[in-house]
Amino acid sequence: MLTQRCEIRSRKSNRAKLLAGVAVIAMHTPLGAALADQNASVEALEARVSVIENKLDAILLRLEAAAGGGQQQLSAADKRTLGEAYAVVSSSQQHSEGAIAGQPAASAGDGLSQPVVFETDTPGGVSAQKTSAPEKSDPLTFSAGNADFTFKGFIKLDATVTDFSGGDLPSSSIGRDFYIPGLVPVGGVGNGADFDFNPRETRFIFAVNTDRGGLDIGGLIEFDFQVTSDGNERVSNSFTPRMRQAYVTIDNWLIGQAWSTFQDVGALPDNLDFIGPTEGTVFIRQPMIRYTRGPWQVALEQPETEITGPTGARLLPGDDVAPDVVVRYNHKRDWGHLTLAGIARALHAEDDIVPGAVSDTAIGYGVSASGKIKVGKRDDFRFMATYGDGIGRYVGVNIVNDAAINGVGELSTIQTISGFASYRHFWSPKWRSNLTGGYFVADNPVALTGGGVTDEVYSVHANIIYSPVDKIDVGIEYIYANRSLENGLSGDMNKVQFSTKYSF
C-alpha cells in the first residue's frame, strides 16, 4: 500500500515537468505548431493533465481510506488511469529531453514497428490471453464510461505471379491467394505463370476492455476476407467477411475462438505471404476455454478427428468424445522469448459413421518448441520445431490427416515432423529483409492411405520490405516450394509476390 501511494505521489510531482515537456512538444511537432497557431496548444494539453491529476487524487483517497481494511487492490479503471498518467509523463519527458539536446524524438516511422498485433494474436504473448489496448495517443482508441474501445487492422493488396510445374490451379483456388502446401499440383504439366491481384488479407479488429464488479473483462472480434467461396474476378471482386477470432476474457480466463494455445503466433516470420513457411508452422484458430497463470497456460480446445479412409478420401466422423488438451509454458526475457507447448488428443470414430471402421479411440499427441531471439540492435531469429503423432490438422493447414483405418478397422495415427527457421535483417531503419525456410515430412502408413498422400514438403522464402513512413510496408518476395507424394510424384511452385500494406 505504501508503495502504491508513493508511486502516485511521485507521478503527481511530475506535473511541472510534464507541463514543461508539453510546451516543448507544442513548439517542436507539427501538431503542436498547428495548435499554437490557434493559441490553444498548451491550454488544451494542460486541461488533459488536470483531468488525469484529479483522477489520481481520487485513487489516492481511496487507497488511504482502504489502508485500515487491508484492501490493497486497484481496480482495472484505476490501473488504466495510472497507465495513462505514466504514458503522458514519460512521453513529455522523452520529447522535451530530445528537443533540448537538439535531437529529434523517437519516430514511429523508424521502420521497426510491426503490423498491429494484439497480445491475443501471440497467444501468451508471449504471456498473453487478454486484449491489450494501445496507447491513449492512438486516434482509433476511445473511452466510454469505464470501458476502452479499440479499432485496429490493416489494408493490404498482393500482386502475385505463380508458376506451378505439376499443373495449374483455377483462379478461384485459395492456393493462388497464398501458399498452401497441400494444394501445390503434382504429376502434371504446368501451362505457364498466372498473374493475380488479391486484397483479401485485409483485416479488421475490434476490442473492448473494462472492469465489472472487480473483474477485468475484455472482448475481441476479428474479420478478414480470406477463404470465402463467393466473389469472382469477372465483375465485382466482392468477398464476404469471415470471422477469425471472437472471444471474451474474464481475468485469467479466455472463452471463445482464438489462436490455438498450441501455436506461437509471436514466432511467425515477417513474410509477405499470408502465412509464410506454412508446411513448418502450427497454424489453427478454434473455440476453446483457456486459463493463464503467469507463464503457464492450460486450454481445452475443439476436437475434430480427420481420417484417411480405405479409398484415400478424407473422412470427418464428427463424433469426438473429448476436447483437445494443451499445456504451454512461455519464457520471456529482454532478448526475446521461448515457448514450449504440448497437446494430447482423443481421436475417435464410430463404426456406424465411418465405413470399414470399428468403434475405436486412439491417442494423438505432440510437442512444439518455438521462439523469437533478438540479434544485435534490430535483427532477430525466429523458429519453430514440432513433432506429433495424430496431430495432422494442426500443422501446415492440414497437409495430412490425423489417422488412417487399418486392416481390422482400428485407427492408426500418422506421425509428422515439421519446422521453420527465419532470419530478419535490417539494412537501415526503413529497409529490412527476411530469409526463411520451412520443412515437413509425414510417416504415412502407405498400405492404408495409398500413395496419393503428401510425404514431404519444403520451401524457401526471401523478401525485401521498405517502410517509407510508419505503418506503411511495400515489399517484394520470392517463394520456391516443392511437394512430393508417397508414390514419387512431385511438383514445384515458383512465386513472386508484390505487397503494399497500411496498418492502422
C-alpha positions in Angstrom: 0.0 0.0 0.0 2.8 2.4 0.9 4.5 1.7 -2.4 1.3 2.4 -4.3 0.8 5.7 -2.6 4.4 6.8 -3.1 4.1 5.8 -6.7 1.0 8.0 -7.2 2.6 11.0 -5.3 5.7 10.6 -7.4 3.7 10.8 -10.6 1.8 13.8 -9.3 5.1 15.5 -8.5 6.0 15.3 -12.2 3.3 17.8 -13.1 5.7 20.7 -13.5 8.0 18.5 -15.7 5.0 17.3 -17.7 3.8 20.8 -18.5 7.3 21.9 -19.5 7.5 18.9 -21.8 4.1 19.6 -23.2 5.2 23.1 -24.0 8.2 21.8 -25.8 6.1 19.3 -27.7 3.8 22.1 -28.8 6.7 24.0 -30.2 8.5 21.1 -31.9 5.9 18.9 -33.5 3.5 19.7 -36.5 0.5 19.1 -34.3 1.9 21.4 -31.6 2.6 24.1 -34.2 -0.9 23.8 -35.5 -2.4 24.2 -32.1 -0.1 27.1 -31.3 -1.5 28.9 -34.4 -4.8 28.7 -32.7 -3.5 29.8 -29.3 -4.8 26.7 -27.7 -2.0 24.1 -27.7 -0.6 24.3 -24.1 -4.0 25.1 -22.6 -5.7 22.1 -24.3 -3.0 19.7 -23.2 -2.8 21.2 -19.7 -6.5 20.6 -19.3 -5.9 16.9 -20.1 -3.2 16.8 -17.4 -5.6 18.4 -14.9 -8.2 15.7 -15.6 -5.6 13.0 -15.0 -4.4 14.7 -11.8 -8.0 14.7 -10.5 -8.3 11.0 -11.2 -5.0 10.4 -9.3 -6.3 12.4 -6.3 -9.4 10.2 -6.2 -7.3 7.0 -6.4 -5.1 8.2 -3.6 -8.0 9.0 -1.4 -9.5 5.5 -2.0 -6.2 3.9 -1.2 -5.8 5.8 2.0 -9.3 5.0 3.1 -8.8 1.3 2.4 -5.5 1.1 4.2 -7.1 0.2 7.5 -9.2 -2.5 6.0 -6.3 -4.3 4.3 -7.6 -3.7 0.8 -4.7 -3.2 -1.5 -6.0 -4.0 -5.0 -6.5 -1.3 -7.6 -9.5 -1.6 -9.9 -9.0 -2.0 -13.7 -10.1 1.6 -14.2 -7.6 2.8 -11.6 -4.8 0.9 -13.4 -5.8 2.4 -16.7 -5.6 5.9 -15.2 -2.2 5.3 -13.7 -1.0 3.9 -17.0 -2.3 6.9 -18.9 -0.6 9.3 -16.5 2.7 7.4 -16.7 2.5 7.4 -20.5 1.9 11.1 -20.7 4.7 11.9 -18.2 7.1 9.6 -20.0 6.2 10.9 -23.4 6.6 14.6 -22.4 10.0 13.9 -20.8 11.3 12.0 -23.7 10.2 14.6 -26.2 11.5 17.5 -24.1 14.9 15.9 -23.4 15.3 15.1 -27.1 14.4 18.6 -28.2 16.5 20.3 -25.7 19.5 18.2 -26.7 18.9 19.1 -30.3 17.9 15.6 -31.2 14.5 14.6 -32.7 12.2 12.5 -30.6 12.0 8.8 -31.4 9.9 8.4 -34.5 7.2 5.9 -35.0 8.4 5.8 -38.6 11.8 4.3 -37.8 10.8 1.1 -39.7 11.0 -1.0 -36.5 7.2 -1.1 -36.0 5.4 -4.4 -36.6 2.0 -4.8 -38.1 -0.7 -4.2 -35.4 -0.9 -7.3 -33.3 -2.9 -7.7 -30.1 -1.4 -9.8 -27.3 -4.0 -12.4 -28.1 -2.5 -12.7 -31.6 0.6 -14.0 -29.9 -1.1 -16.5 -27.6 0.6 -15.9 -24.3 2.3 -13.1 -25.9 4.2 -14.2 -25.1 2.1 -14.4 -21.9 -1.0 -13.1 -23.3 -4.5 -14.0 -23.5 -6.2 -10.7 -22.9 -6.8 -7.8 -25.3 -4.2 -5.1 -24.9 -5.5 -1.6 -25.6 -3.0 0.7 -27.4 -1.6 3.9 -26.0 -4.1 6.7 -25.4 -2.5 8.7 -28.1 -3.8 6.2 -30.7 -6.6 8.1 -32.5 -8.5 4.8 -33.0 -8.9 4.2 -29.3 -11.6 5.9 -27.2 -13.2 5.5 -23.8 -16.8 5.5 -22.8 -17.8 5.1 -19.2 -15.2 2.8 -17.7 -14.5 0.9 -21.0 -11.8 1.3 -23.5 -12.7 0.6 -27.2 -10.1 -0.1 -29.9 -10.4 -0.5 -33.7 -7.3 -1.8 -35.5 -6.3 -3.7 -38.6 -4.7 -3.2 -41.9 -5.4 -2.9 -45.6 -3.3 -5.0 -48.0 -3.0 -5.7 -51.7 -1.0 -8.6 -53.0 0.0 -8.9 -56.7 1.4 -12.4 -57.5 2.9 -14.2 -60.4 2.8 -18.0 -59.8 4.2 -20.9 -61.8 3.4 -24.5 -60.9 5.4 -27.3 -62.6 2.9 -30.0 -61.9 -0.3 -28.4 -63.3 -2.4 -25.3 -62.8 -4.9 -24.2 -60.2 -8.1 -22.5 -61.2 -8.5 -18.8 -60.5 -11.0 -19.5 -57.7 -8.5 -21.6 -55.7 -7.2 -20.2 -52.5 -3.9 -21.9 -53.4 -3.3 -18.9 -55.7 -4.2 -16.4 -53.0 -1.4 -17.7 -50.7 0.9 -20.6 -50.2 -0.9 -23.8 -49.1 1.5 -26.8 -49.4 -1.3 -29.4 -49.8 -2.6 -27.6 -52.9 0.7 -27.5 -54.9 -0.1 -29.5 -58.0 2.0 -32.7 -58.7 2.4 -35.1 -61.6 1.0 -32.8 -64.3 2.4 -30.2 -66.7 2.2 -26.5 -66.0 0.9 -24.1 -68.6 2.9 -21.0 -67.6 2.7 -18.4 -65.0 -0.6 -17.0 -63.6 -1.0 -13.3 -62.5 -3.4 -12.3 -59.7 -4.4 -9.3 -57.6 -5.6 -10.2 -54.1 -6.8 -7.8 -51.4 -8.4 -10.5 -49.3 -5.9 -10.5 -46.4 -7.3 -7.0 -45.4 -8.2 -7.3 -41.7 -10.3 -5.5 -39.0 -10.1 -6.0 -35.3 -12.5 -4.6 -32.7 -11.7 -4.9 -29.0 -13.0 -3.6 -25.6 -11.6 -3.6 -22.1 -13.5 -2.8 -18.9 -14.0 -3.8 -15.3 -17.2 -5.0 -13.7 -17.6 -6.0 -10.1 -13.8 -6.1 -9.6 -13.3 -8.3 -12.7 -11.1 -7.3 -15.7 -13.3 -8.1 -18.7 -12.3 -7.9 -22.3 -13.6 -8.9 -25.7 -12.3 -9.1 -29.3 -13.7 -9.9 -32.7 -11.6 -10.0 -35.9 -12.5 -10.3 -39.6 -10.8 -10.7 -42.9 -11.9 -11.8 -46.4 -9.8 -15.0 -46.9 -11.1 -18.4 -47.8 -14.6 -17.4 -48.7 -16.2 -19.1 -51.6 -18.2 -16.2 -53.1 -16.9 -13.4 -55.2 -15.2 -13.6 -58.6 -12.7 -11.9 -60.8 -15.2 -11.2 -63.6 -17.1 -8.1 -62.4 -17.3 -7.1 -58.8 -14.4 -9.0 -57.0 -16.7 -8.9 -53.9 -15.8 -11.2 -51.0 -17.7 -11.9 -47.7 -16.0 -11.1 -44.4 -15.2 -14.1 -42.3 -14.8 -14.3 -38.5 -11.2 -15.1 -37.5 -11.4 -14.6 -33.7 -14.3 -13.9 -31.3 -13.8 -14.3 -27.6 -14.3 -12.8 -24.1 -11.7 -12.6 -21.4 -12.6 -12.6 -17.7 -9.5 -12.1 -15.5 -7.3 -15.0 -16.4 -9.8 -16.9 -18.5 -10.3 -16.7 -22.2 -13.6 -18.2 -23.6 -14.3 -18.2 -27.4 -12.4 -18.6 -30.6 -8.8 -17.6 -30.7 -5.4 -18.8 -31.9 -4.7 -22.3 -30.6 -2.7 -22.4 -27.4 -0.5 -25.0 -29.2 0.5 -22.2 -31.7 3.1 -19.4 -31.1 2.0 -16.6 -33.4 4.7 -14.4 -32.0 7.3 -16.6 -33.7 5.8 -16.3 -37.2 8.2 -14.8 -39.8 7.9 -11.3 -41.3 6.8 -12.6 -44.7 4.6 -11.1 -47.3 2.8 -14.3 -47.9 -0.3 -14.8 -45.7 1.4 -17.5 -43.6 4.9 -17.9 -45.0 6.6 -21.3 -44.3 3.2 -22.9 -44.0 4.5 -26.5 -44.0 6.6 -25.9 -40.9 4.0 -24.0 -39.0 1.4 -24.9 -36.4 -1.4 -22.8 -37.6 -5.0 -23.1 -36.3 -7.8 -21.0 -34.8 -10.7 -22.7 -32.9 -13.1 -22.4 -30.0 -11.6 -23.0 -26.6 -11.5 -22.4 -22.9 -8.1 -21.2 -21.7 -6.7 -20.4 -18.3 -3.5 -18.4 -17.9 -1.4 -18.1 -14.7 1.9 -16.4 -15.0 3.9 -18.1 -17.8 1.6 -21.2 -17.8 -1.4 -21.8 -20.0 -3.9 -24.7 -20.0 -6.6 -25.0 -22.6 -9.5 -27.3 -23.6 -9.9 -26.8 -27.4 -12.3 -28.0 -30.0 -11.7 -31.6 -31.2 -12.0 -32.7 -34.8 -10.8 -36.1 -35.9 -9.7 -36.4 -39.5 -9.2 -39.9 -41.0 -7.8 -41.2 -44.3 -10.3 -43.8 -45.5 -9.6 -47.0 -47.4 -10.0 -45.2 -50.7 -7.7 -42.3 -49.7 -10.6 -39.9 -49.1 -10.7 -37.6 -46.1 -13.3 -38.6 -43.5 -14.7 -36.4 -40.7 -16.6 -38.6 -38.2 -17.7 -35.6 -36.1 -18.2 -37.9 -33.1 -15.3 -36.8 -30.9 -15.6 -37.8 -27.2 -13.2 -35.3 -25.5 -11.7 -31.9 -26.2 -8.0 -31.5 -27.2 -5.9 -30.6 -24.2 -3.0 -28.1 -24.5 -0.4 -27.1 -21.9 2.0 -24.3 -22.7 4.9 -22.5 -21.0 6.1 -19.1 -22.1 9.6 -17.8 -21.2 10.1 -14.1 -22.0 13.2 -12.0 -21.4 14.8 -8.9 -22.9 16.5 -11.0 -25.5 13.2 -12.4 -26.8 11.0 -15.3 -25.9 10.9 -19.1 -26.0 7.7 -21.2 -25.9 7.2 -24.9 -25.3 3.7 -26.5 -25.8 2.3 -30.0 -25.6 -1.0 -31.4 -26.8 -3.0 -34.5 -26.2 -6.0 -35.7 -28.3 -8.6 -38.5 -28.2 -9.1 -39.4 -31.9 -12.4 -41.2 -32.3 -14.5 -42.9 -35.0 -17.8 -44.9 -34.7 -18.4 -47.9 -37.0 -21.9 -46.5 -38.0 -20.3 -43.3 -39.3 -17.0 -44.4 -40.9 -17.3 -47.3 -43.3 -14.9 -50.1 -42.5 -14.1 -48.8 -39.0 -14.9 -50.2 -35.6 -15.8 -48.0 -32.7 -12.2 -47.0 -31.7 -10.3 -44.3 -29.9 -6.6 -43.6 -30.5 -4.4 -41.2 -28.6 -2.8 -38.4 -30.5 0.0 -36.2 -29.0 2.5 -33.6 -30.0 5.1 -31.1 -28.7 6.2 -27.8 -30.2 9.2 -25.6 -29.4 9.4 -22.1 -30.8 10.7 -18.6 -30.2 12.0 -15.3 -31.4 15.5 -14.2 -30.4 16.9 -10.8 -30.8 20.2 -10.5 -32.7 22.1 -7.2 -32.2 20.1 -4.0 -32.0 17.4 -4.7 -34.7 17.8 -8.2 -36.2 16.0 -11.3 -34.9 15.9 -15.1 -35.5 12.6 -16.9 -35.4 12.0 -20.7 -35.3 9.5 -23.5 -34.7 10.0 -27.3 -34.4 7.1 -29.6 -34.0 6.8 -33.4 -33.6 3.5 -35.2 -33.4 1.6 -38.4 -33.8 -2.0 -37.9 -34.7 -1.9 -34.0 -35.0 -2.1 -33.7 -38.8 -4.8 -31.0 -38.8 -2.7 -28.7 -36.6 0.3 -28.5 -38.9 0.7 -26.8 -42.3 -3.0 -26.1 -42.8 -3.8 -29.8 -42.6 -1.2 -31.3 -45.0 -2.1 -34.8 -43.9 -4.8 -36.3 -41.7 -4.6 -37.4 -38.1 -5.0 -41.2 -38.7 -5.9 -43.9 -41.1 -8.1 -47.1 -40.8 -6.0 -50.3 -40.5 -7.0 -53.7 -41.7 -9.1 -54.5 -38.7 -11.0 -51.2 -38.7 -8.9 -49.5 -36.0 -7.3 -46.1 -36.1 -3.6 -45.9 -36.9 -2.1 -42.5 -36.1 0.1 -40.6 -38.6 3.5 -39.2 -37.4 4.7 -35.8 -38.6 7.9 -33.7 -38.2 7.9 -30.1 -39.2 9.6 -26.8 -38.6 10.9 -23.5 -39.9 13.7 -21.0 -39.3 13.8 -17.4 -40.3 16.3 -14.5 -40.0 15.3 -10.9 -40.3 17.9 -8.3 -41.1 17.5 -4.5 -41.1 19.6 -2.9 -43.8 18.6 0.6 -42.4 15.7 1.9 -40.3 13.4 1.8 -43.4 14.7 -1.3 -45.2 14.6 -4.9 -44.0 14.8 -8.4 -45.4 13.8 -11.9 -44.3 15.2 -15.3 -45.3 13.0 -18.2 -44.3 13.0 -22.0 -44.8 10.3 -24.5 -43.9 10.1 -28.3 -43.9 7.5 -31.1 -43.3 7.6 -34.8 -43.5 5.0 -37.4 -42.7 5.3 -41.1 -41.9 2.2 -42.3 -43.7 1.1 -45.9 -43.4 1.1 -46.2 -47.1 -0.6 -49.6 -47.1 -3.6 -47.9 -45.5 -3.5 -44.4 -47.1 -2.3 -45.3 -50.6 0.4 -43.4 -52.4 -1.5 -40.3 -53.3 -0.9 -38.6 -49.9 1.8 -36.0 -49.1 5.1 -37.3 -48.0 7.4 -34.3 -47.9 7.2 -30.5 -48.5 9.8 -27.8 -48.2 10.0 -24.1 -49.2 12.4 -21.2 -49.2 11.3 -17.5 -48.9 13.3 -14.3 -49.5 12.0 -10.7 -49.4 12.9 -7.1 -49.1 10.5 -4.7 -47.5 10.5 -0.9 -47.5 8.7 1.2 -44.9 8.8 4.9 -46.1 6.8 6.0 -43.1 5.3 4.4 -40.0 2.7 1.6 -40.7 3.3 1.5 -44.5 5.1 -1.6 -45.9 6.0 -2.0 -49.6 7.8 -5.2 -50.5 8.6 -8.0 -52.9 9.1 -11.7 -52.0 10.2 -14.8 -53.9 8.9 -18.2 -52.8 10.1 -21.6 -54.0 8.3 -24.7 -52.8 8.4 -28.5 -53.6 5.8 -31.1 -52.7 6.3 -34.9 -53.0 3.8 -37.7 -52.7 4.3 -41.2 -51.3 4.1 -42.6 -54.9 7.0 -40.5 -56.0 5.2 -37.8 -57.9 6.3 -34.2 -57.2 5.6 -30.6 -58.2 7.3 -27.2 -57.8 6.0 -23.8 -57.2 7.8 -20.6 -58.1 6.0 -17.4 -56.9 6.9 -13.7 -56.9 4.7 -11.5 -54.7 4.5 -7.7 -54.5 2.6 -6.3 -51.5 1.5 -3.0 -50.2 0.1 -2.8 -46.7 -1.2 0.0 -44.5 -1.6 -0.8 -40.8 -3.9 1.3 -38.6 
